[in-house]
Amino acid sequence: MGELKTVLVPDIGDFSDVPVIEVFVQKGSQVNIEDSLVALESDKATIDIPAPFSGLIREIKVKPGDRVSEGSPIVIIEVADVAGNISIDSVSEKPDNAIKEVEHVAMAVSENPPQVIAHAVQTGSAEGVIGAEAKQKYPASPPIPSVPVDASIKAHAGPSVRRFACELGVNLDLITGSGPKHRILKEDVQAFVKTRLSQMRMDGKRESADVGLDLLPWPQVDFAKYGPVEIKPLSRIKQIAGANLHRNWVMIPHVTQFDEADITDLEALRKESNAAGKQDAVKLTLLSFLMKALIVSLKKFPEFNASLDKNANGETNLTIKRYYHIGFAVDTANGLVVPVIRDVDQKGVVAIARELSELSVQAREGKLKLDQMQGASFTVSSLGGIGGTAFTPIINAPEVAILGVSKAGYKSVYRDGRFVPRLVLPLSLSYDHRVIDGAAAARFTSHLTEVLTDMRLALL
């Protein structure tokens, strides 16, 4: 018999209690190095945990729906070749987390206001699972009667339903299935969540009270009675992003400054550089030049590279960041994600273009690491490859501004006594009016358009 080694969850950033959404291996199966063992899903990305060595699966320590943190055991592998240089100590099993006592159901239904995160507490032992801040913001409502469950019976549901329930934070043990032999269907999970949300709405219109808005209840409509419908659950990324965007839009006083930059000469330089092939086969995109130009404007107007913050006394301060980490929105099949290029001020256009390409590919393949999506000081949302003339991007809190870029097009511009065709790039700058006023925003976009018109200014 070979050596038994326990595979632990590696460093997954600042996250803990991350749900296991899928287990790829079975007891007795053979795995090779880098084969995926399990899939975890954080707030921003899906993470596959690979096997650090080859061997035979002797024991599986987790199942879909479990929550793990760095150092949690995943599987035990019997390694035939003990000469490998990887050493992982065995870890004793820890008690089950008390999170099963709390159902996070607010994101279950897209029609529910996403800024309201309602917690249905099934028992009185949730202290420590819900922090003091959350309990103060969401005071406990009268307990909701739980569904009687026989502890000896395992919830009967397929893998897709278990994953769906895991995304919504629903305990399947509380649901009675309507399928054959009481098998739990996706419709059962949706009905369970809707019932819980309806019960909580009856408690004094709690959603409106939490945000200080006297809003009417969200309309409940049976769309099926008007014609055929299709129900598609939102991906976890869209659920998280939707809640964040709603919070940012409601809590940040947005103003958008629109401007246009003449990039005729810049586009000629970009095409000439790509045709010359002097950048190691890296395709120089307009966004790579735009990021380089942004650094010049951010250094001249540092309040755009900042965040509002409160100190221990509750006083609000403006934190000016002396680093320049630029986030950029990437359109993926599961929703928008925002990778971050660090220290853009210290990199040339070719290096920026290379990172843009690599991070975009990783984002679309769902392979971004958590630290690759953290720490941005300013964000760019570019729709230039798709179209449009202008839009209002939503600020990515805790940042105070975001730049939207639309599709460039030729316009007739009056220059040197005559009208000439020039390639014009539309810019849309959304800013936090608590920090930035309209005059500062106009100066920022005017300066940025000057740099884009003459990229030599980026070298000064």
C-alpha positions as CSV (number, residue, x, y, z in Angstrom):
1,M,0.0,0.0,0.0
2,G,1.3,3.4,-1.0
3,E,1.6,6.5,1.2
4,L,-1.6,8.2,2.1
5,K,-1.6,12.0,1.7
6,T,-4.3,14.5,2.5
7,V,-4.9,17.2,-0.1
8,L,-5.8,20.6,1.5
9,V,-7.5,23.7,0.1
10,P,-4.6,26.0,-1.0
11,D,-4.4,29.7,-0.5
12,I,-7.7,31.2,-2.0
13,G,-7.2,34.8,-1.0
14,D,-9.1,36.6,1.7
15,F,-12.1,34.3,1.4
16,S,-13.4,31.7,3.9
17,D,-16.4,29.3,4.0
18,V,-16.4,29.1,0.2
19,P,-19.0,26.6,-1.0
20,V,-18.1,23.4,-2.8
21,I,-20.2,23.3,-6.0
22,E,-18.9,20.1,-7.6
23,V,-16.8,17.1,-6.8
24,F,-15.0,15.7,-9.9
25,V,-13.6,12.4,-8.5
26,Q,-15.0,9.3,-6.9
27,K,-13.6,7.0,-4.2
28,G,-11.3,4.5,-5.9
29,S,-10.7,6.5,-9.0
30,Q,-7.2,7.3,-10.4
31,V,-6.1,10.9,-10.7
32,N,-3.0,12.5,-12.2
33,I,-1.2,15.7,-11.3
34,E,-3.3,18.8,-12.2
35,D,-6.5,16.8,-12.5
36,S,-9.4,18.8,-11.0
37,L,-10.6,17.4,-7.7
38,V,-13.4,19.8,-6.7
39,A,-14.8,23.2,-7.8
40,L,-15.3,26.1,-5.4
41,E,-17.2,29.2,-6.1
42,S,-16.4,32.5,-4.4
43,D,-18.2,35.8,-4.8
44,K,-16.3,36.5,-8.0
45,A,-15.1,33.3,-9.7
46,T,-15.2,29.6,-9.9
47,I,-12.0,27.9,-8.6
48,D,-10.9,24.4,-9.6
49,I,-8.6,22.7,-7.0
50,P,-6.1,20.5,-8.9
51,A,-4.5,17.3,-7.6
52,P,-0.9,18.1,-6.5
53,F,0.2,14.5,-7.3
54,S,-0.9,11.3,-8.9
55,G,-2.5,8.4,-7.1
56,L,-5.7,6.6,-6.1
57,I,-8.6,8.4,-4.3
58,R,-9.0,6.6,-1.0
59,E,-11.4,9.0,0.8
60,I,-13.4,12.1,-0.2
61,K,-13.7,14.6,2.7
62,V,-16.2,17.1,1.1
63,K,-19.4,17.0,-0.8
64,P,-21.3,19.6,-2.9
65,G,-22.8,22.2,-0.6
66,D,-20.0,22.0,2.0
67,R,-18.1,25.1,2.8
68,V,-14.3,25.1,3.1
69,S,-11.5,27.5,3.8
70,E,-7.7,27.5,3.3
71,G,-6.3,24.3,4.9
72,S,-9.6,22.4,4.8
73,P,-9.1,18.7,3.8
74,I,-10.5,17.7,0.4
75,V,-9.5,14.2,-0.4
76,I,-7.0,11.5,0.7
77,I,-4.9,10.1,-2.1
78,E,-2.8,6.9,-2.0
79,V,0.4,7.8,-3.7
80,A,2.3,4.9,-5.2
81,D,5.5,6.8,-5.9
82,V,6.6,8.2,-2.5
83,A,9.7,9.9,-4.0
84,G,7.7,13.0,-5.0
85,N,8.8,16.3,-3.4
86,I,5.3,17.3,-2.3
87,S,4.6,16.9,1.4
88,I,1.1,17.6,2.8
89,D,0.3,16.8,6.4
90,S,-2.9,15.1,7.3
91,V,-5.5,17.2,9.0
92,S,-8.2,16.0,11.4
93,E,-11.7,16.6,10.4
94,K,-13.4,19.6,11.9
95,P,-17.0,19.9,13.1
96,D,-19.6,20.8,10.5
97,N,-20.0,24.6,10.2
98,A,-23.0,26.1,11.8
99,I,-23.8,27.9,8.5
100,K,-26.5,25.2,7.8
101,E,-28.6,27.0,10.4
102,V,-28.8,30.1,8.3
103,E,-30.4,30.4,4.9
104,H,-29.2,33.2,2.7
105,V,-32.3,33.5,0.5
106,A,-32.3,37.1,-0.6
107,M,-30.5,36.4,-3.9
108,A,-32.7,33.4,-4.8
109,V,-35.2,35.3,-6.9
110,S,-34.1,38.0,-9.4
111,E,-37.3,39.9,-8.8
112,N,-36.4,40.6,-5.2
113,P,-34.6,43.9,-4.6
114,P,-30.9,42.9,-4.6
115,Q,-29.8,45.4,-1.9
116,V,-31.9,43.6,0.7
117,I,-30.0,40.6,2.1
118,A,-32.6,38.8,4.3
119,H,-31.4,36.1,6.7
120,A,-33.9,33.5,7.8
121,V,-32.6,32.2,11.2
122,Q,-33.9,28.7,11.9
123,T,-32.4,28.4,15.4
124,G,-31.1,30.7,18.1
125,S,-27.5,29.6,17.7
126,A,-26.4,31.7,14.7
127,E,-24.2,34.0,16.8
128,G,-20.8,34.1,15.1
129,V,-22.2,33.1,11.7
130,I,-24.0,36.5,11.3
131,G,-21.8,39.3,12.4
132,A,-22.9,42.0,14.8
133,E,-23.1,44.5,12.0
134,A,-25.3,42.3,9.9
135,K,-27.5,41.5,12.9
136,Q,-27.9,45.2,13.6
137,K,-28.8,45.9,10.0
138,Y,-31.2,43.0,9.7
139,P,-32.8,42.6,13.2
140,A,-34.3,39.2,13.8
141,S,-37.9,38.8,12.7
142,P,-40.3,36.3,14.3
143,P,-39.0,32.8,13.6
144,I,-40.3,31.1,10.5
145,P,-41.6,27.6,11.2
146,S,-39.2,25.1,9.7
147,V,-40.3,22.1,7.7
148,P,-40.2,18.9,9.8
149,V,-37.3,16.8,8.6
150,D,-36.4,13.3,9.4
151,A,-32.7,13.5,10.2
152,S,-32.1,10.0,9.0
153,I,-33.3,10.7,5.5
154,K,-30.8,12.3,3.1
155,A,-32.2,14.9,0.7
156,H,-33.0,13.3,-2.6
157,A,-31.8,15.6,-5.4
158,G,-29.6,15.5,-8.5
159,P,-26.3,17.3,-8.9
160,S,-27.7,20.2,-10.9
161,V,-30.4,20.8,-8.3
162,R,-27.8,20.6,-5.5
163,R,-25.6,23.1,-7.3
164,F,-28.6,25.4,-7.8
165,A,-29.6,25.2,-4.2
166,C,-25.9,25.8,-3.2
167,E,-25.9,29.0,-5.2
168,L,-29.0,30.2,-3.4
169,G,-27.8,29.1,0.0
170,V,-30.8,26.8,0.5
171,N,-30.7,23.8,2.8
172,L,-32.2,20.9,0.8
173,D,-33.1,19.1,4.0
174,L,-35.9,21.7,4.6
175,I,-37.6,20.9,1.2
176,T,-40.1,18.2,0.4
177,G,-39.6,17.1,-3.2
178,S,-42.5,16.9,-5.6
179,G,-40.7,14.5,-8.0
180,P,-40.8,10.7,-8.1
181,K,-40.0,9.2,-4.6
182,H,-40.0,12.7,-3.2
183,R,-37.0,13.7,-5.4
184,I,-36.4,17.5,-5.1
185,L,-36.7,19.4,-8.4
186,K,-35.5,22.8,-9.3
187,E,-39.0,24.1,-9.2
188,D,-39.3,22.9,-5.5
189,V,-36.2,25.0,-4.6
190,Q,-37.6,28.1,-6.4
191,A,-41.0,27.7,-4.7
192,F,-39.4,27.3,-1.3
193,V,-37.4,30.5,-1.7
194,K,-40.3,32.5,-2.9
195,T,-42.4,31.3,0.0
196,R,-39.7,32.4,2.5
197,L,-39.3,35.8,0.9
198,S,-43.1,36.3,0.9
199,Q,-43.3,35.5,4.6
200,M,-40.5,38.0,5.3
201,R,-42.2,40.7,3.3
202,M,-45.2,40.5,5.6
203,D,-43.0,41.7,8.5
204,G,-43.6,45.5,8.0
205,K,-42.3,45.9,4.5
206,R,-38.8,45.3,5.9
207,E,-37.0,45.8,2.6
208,S,-38.1,49.4,2.3
209,A,-37.3,50.2,5.9
210,D,-33.7,48.9,5.5
211,V,-32.8,51.3,2.8
212,G,-34.9,54.2,4.1
213,L,-37.1,54.3,1.0
214,D,-40.9,54.3,1.1
215,L,-41.2,52.0,-1.9
216,L,-44.2,50.0,-3.1
217,P,-43.8,46.2,-3.1
218,W,-42.3,44.6,-6.1
219,P,-45.1,43.6,-8.5
220,Q,-45.8,39.8,-8.4
221,V,-46.9,38.7,-11.9
222,D,-47.7,35.3,-13.3
223,F,-46.1,35.8,-16.7
224,A,-47.1,32.3,-17.9
225,K,-50.7,33.3,-18.1
226,Y,-49.8,35.8,-20.9
227,G,-47.8,33.3,-23.0
228,P,-44.9,30.9,-23.1
229,V,-42.0,31.7,-20.7
230,E,-38.6,30.3,-19.8
231,I,-37.2,30.4,-16.3
232,K,-33.4,30.8,-16.2
233,P,-31.6,31.3,-12.9
234,L,-29.0,34.0,-12.8
235,S,-25.4,32.9,-12.4
236,R,-23.8,33.5,-9.1
237,I,-21.6,36.1,-10.6
238,K,-24.6,38.1,-11.9
239,Q,-26.3,37.7,-8.6
240,I,-23.4,39.1,-6.7
241,A,-22.6,41.8,-9.3
242,G,-26.3,42.8,-9.4
243,A,-26.4,43.3,-5.6
244,N,-23.2,45.3,-5.7
245,L,-24.3,47.5,-8.6
246,H,-27.6,48.2,-7.0
247,R,-25.9,49.3,-3.8
248,N,-23.4,51.4,-5.7
249,W,-26.1,53.1,-7.7
250,V,-28.3,53.9,-4.7
251,M,-25.5,54.9,-2.3
252,I,-23.3,56.9,-4.7
253,P,-24.5,60.2,-6.2
254,H,-23.6,59.5,-9.8
255,V,-22.9,62.3,-12.4
256,T,-21.6,61.5,-15.9
257,Q,-19.4,63.8,-17.9
258,F,-19.3,63.1,-21.7
259,D,-16.5,64.1,-24.0
260,E,-14.8,63.1,-27.2
261,A,-11.1,62.5,-28.1
262,D,-9.6,62.9,-31.5
263,I,-7.6,59.6,-31.8
264,T,-6.8,59.8,-35.6
265,D,-3.0,60.0,-35.0
266,L,-3.2,57.5,-32.2
267,E,-5.0,54.9,-34.3
268,A,-2.5,55.4,-37.1
269,L,0.3,54.7,-34.6
270,R,-1.4,51.6,-33.3
271,K,-1.9,50.1,-36.8
272,E,1.7,51.0,-37.8
273,S,3.1,49.3,-34.7
274,N,1.0,46.2,-35.2
275,A,2.0,46.0,-38.8
276,A,5.7,46.4,-38.0
277,G,5.5,43.4,-35.7
278,K,8.0,44.9,-33.2
279,Q,6.0,44.0,-30.1
280,D,6.6,40.2,-30.0
281,A,3.3,39.3,-31.7
282,V,1.4,41.2,-29.0
283,K,-1.6,42.9,-30.5
284,L,-1.7,46.6,-29.4
285,T,-5.3,47.6,-28.7
286,L,-6.7,51.0,-28.2
287,L,-7.4,50.1,-24.5
288,S,-3.7,49.6,-23.9
289,F,-2.9,53.1,-25.1
290,L,-5.9,54.5,-23.2
291,M,-4.7,53.0,-19.9
292,K,-1.2,54.6,-20.4
293,A,-2.9,57.9,-21.1
294,L,-5.1,57.5,-18.0
295,I,-2.1,57.5,-15.7
296,V,-1.1,61.0,-16.8
297,S,-4.5,62.3,-16.0
298,L,-4.8,60.4,-12.7
299,K,-1.5,61.9,-11.6
300,K,-2.6,65.4,-12.5
301,F,-6.0,64.9,-10.8
302,P,-5.3,62.6,-7.9
303,E,-8.8,62.9,-6.4
304,F,-10.0,60.5,-9.2
305,N,-7.6,57.8,-7.9
306,A,-9.0,57.8,-4.4
307,S,-11.7,56.3,-2.1
308,L,-13.9,57.7,0.7
309,D,-13.2,56.1,4.0
310,K,-14.3,56.5,7.6
311,N,-11.8,56.6,10.5
312,A,-12.4,55.1,14.0
313,N,-14.2,58.3,15.1
314,G,-16.7,58.0,12.2
315,E,-15.2,61.0,10.3
316,T,-15.1,60.7,6.5
317,N,-11.7,61.1,4.9
318,L,-10.5,60.9,1.3
319,T,-7.8,58.3,0.8
320,I,-5.5,59.3,-2.1
321,K,-3.8,56.2,-3.6
322,R,-0.3,56.6,-4.8
323,Y,-0.5,53.3,-6.8
324,Y,-2.2,52.9,-10.1
325,H,-4.0,49.6,-10.5
326,I,-6.5,49.8,-13.3
327,G,-9.4,47.4,-13.5
328,F,-11.1,46.7,-16.8
329,A,-14.5,45.0,-17.4
330,V,-14.5,41.8,-19.3
331,D,-17.7,40.3,-20.8
332,T,-18.0,36.6,-20.1
333,A,-20.7,33.9,-20.5
334,N,-21.5,34.1,-16.8
335,G,-21.5,37.9,-16.5
336,L,-19.0,40.8,-16.2
337,V,-15.8,40.3,-14.2
338,V,-13.1,43.0,-13.6
339,P,-9.5,41.8,-13.7
340,V,-6.9,44.3,-12.5
341,I,-3.6,45.3,-14.1
342,R,-1.2,46.4,-11.3
343,D,1.3,49.3,-11.5
344,V,0.2,50.4,-14.9
345,D,2.4,53.6,-14.4
346,Q,5.5,51.4,-14.4
347,K,4.7,49.5,-17.6
348,G,4.9,50.3,-21.3
349,V,2.1,49.9,-23.8
350,V,3.3,46.5,-25.0
351,A,3.4,45.1,-21.5
352,I,-0.1,46.5,-20.8
353,A,-1.4,45.0,-24.0
354,R,0.1,41.6,-23.1
355,E,-1.6,41.6,-19.7
356,L,-4.9,42.7,-21.1
357,S,-4.9,39.8,-23.5
358,E,-3.8,37.2,-20.9
359,L,-6.3,38.4,-18.3
360,S,-9.1,38.6,-20.8
361,V,-8.6,35.0,-21.8
362,Q,-8.4,33.8,-18.2
363,A,-11.6,35.7,-17.4
364,R,-13.6,34.1,-20.3
365,E,-12.3,30.7,-19.3
366,G,-13.2,31.2,-15.6
367,K,-9.6,30.8,-14.5
368,L,-9.0,34.1,-12.9
369,K,-7.5,34.0,-9.4
370,L,-9.1,36.1,-6.6
371,D,-6.1,38.4,-6.2
372,Q,-6.3,39.2,-10.0
373,M,-9.6,40.9,-9.4
374,Q,-8.8,42.9,-6.2
375,G,-7.1,46.2,-5.5
376,A,-8.2,48.4,-8.4
377,S,-7.9,52.1,-7.9
378,F,-9.7,53.1,-11.1
379,T,-11.8,51.1,-13.6
380,V,-12.4,51.3,-17.3
381,S,-15.5,49.8,-19.0
382,S,-15.0,49.6,-22.8
383,L,-17.7,48.8,-25.2
384,G,-15.7,49.9,-28.2
385,G,-15.6,46.5,-29.7
386,I,-19.4,46.2,-29.7
387,G,-20.8,49.6,-30.4
388,G,-22.7,52.5,-28.9
389,T,-22.1,56.2,-28.7
390,A,-22.3,56.9,-24.9
391,F,-23.5,55.3,-21.7
392,T,-23.4,55.8,-17.9
393,P,-21.1,53.3,-16.3
394,I,-21.8,52.5,-12.6
395,I,-18.9,53.3,-10.2
396,N,-17.1,50.3,-8.8
397,A,-17.1,51.1,-5.0
398,P,-15.0,52.0,-3.1
399,E,-13.6,53.8,-6.1
400,V,-14.9,57.3,-6.9
401,A,-14.9,57.3,-10.7
402,I,-15.1,55.0,-13.7
403,L,-14.4,55.7,-17.4
404,G,-16.7,54.3,-20.1
405,V,-15.4,54.0,-23.6
406,S,-17.7,53.6,-26.7
407,K,-17.0,52.8,-30.3
408,A,-14.9,55.3,-32.2
409,G,-16.2,56.7,-35.4
410,Y,-15.3,59.3,-38.1
411,K,-16.7,62.8,-37.8
412,S,-16.3,66.0,-39.8
413,V,-14.2,68.3,-37.7
414,Y,-13.4,71.9,-38.4
415,R,-9.6,72.3,-38.5
416,D,-7.3,74.9,-40.2
417,G,-10.2,76.7,-41.9
418,R,-11.9,73.6,-43.3
419,F,-13.8,70.5,-42.3
420,V,-11.8,67.2,-42.3
421,P,-12.7,63.7,-41.3
422,R,-11.3,62.7,-37.9
423,L,-11.6,59.5,-35.9
424,V,-13.4,60.4,-32.6
425,L,-13.6,58.3,-29.5
426,P,-16.6,58.9,-27.2
427,L,-15.8,59.0,-23.4
428,S,-18.2,58.7,-20.5
429,L,-16.8,59.5,-17.1
430,S,-19.1,58.7,-14.1
431,Y,-17.9,60.2,-10.8
432,D,-18.9,60.4,-7.2
433,H,-20.3,63.9,-6.7
434,R,-19.5,63.8,-3.0
435,V,-15.8,63.9,-3.9
436,I,-15.6,65.4,-7.4
437,D,-17.5,68.4,-8.8
438,G,-18.5,69.0,-12.4
439,A,-15.6,71.5,-13.1
440,A,-13.0,68.9,-11.9
441,A,-14.6,66.2,-14.1
442,A,-14.6,68.5,-17.1
443,R,-10.9,69.3,-16.6
444,F,-10.1,65.6,-16.2
445,T,-11.8,64.5,-19.5
446,S,-10.4,67.6,-21.3
447,H,-6.9,66.6,-20.1
448,L,-7.4,63.0,-21.1
449,T,-8.5,63.9,-24.6
450,E,-5.4,66.0,-25.0
451,V,-3.2,63.1,-24.1
452,L,-5.0,60.7,-26.4
453,T,-4.8,63.2,-29.2
454,D,-1.0,63.5,-28.7
455,M,0.4,60.5,-26.9
456,R,3.8,62.2,-26.6
457,L,2.3,63.9,-23.5
458,A,2.3,60.5,-21.9
459,L,6.1,60.4,-22.1
460,L,6.6,63.8,-20.4
